[in-house]
Amino acid sequence: HQEDRREYRRIVVDTPVNIHYKMQQLEARIHDISPDGLQIRTDSESLEKINPGNEEFTDTNAPLLDVTFRIKLFEMDMRVNALCEMYYSNPIENDKGKDIACGLRFINFEGDGSLQVEAFITQEMSTF
């Protein structure tokens, strides 16, 4: 299964993420974060804007998304901007009805984004 391919510890966070895709802007929530990407949760209307045909993603057609989110690093609020590709989307049932879980893989970061994400994950793992 595609979701099992991630090599890293995931840190579960519940934080908003702003997504730009082509001319669209979407709000979603980050469910978890790892050094290689994010799992976000969104609704079908939002996903429809990114993947109208509900196609299977391949390396050639994976949508590229600009994402912006905040993480708390050493008590400071850090803003991270990254370019991601979406590589899967799966409907999931939850108490609020249906959500869609989407896997985003980091492609590159603005500024020190990747270092901030790494530091955040290290920090969160050491607080258990």
Buried (B, 14 or more C-beta within 10 A) or exposed (E): EEEEEBEEEBBEBEEEBBBBBEEEEBEBBBBBBBBBBBBBBBBEEBBEBBBEEEEEBEEEEBBEBBBBBBBEBEEEEBEBBBBBBBBBBEEEEEEEEEBBBBBBBBEEBEEEBBEBBEBBBBBBEEEE
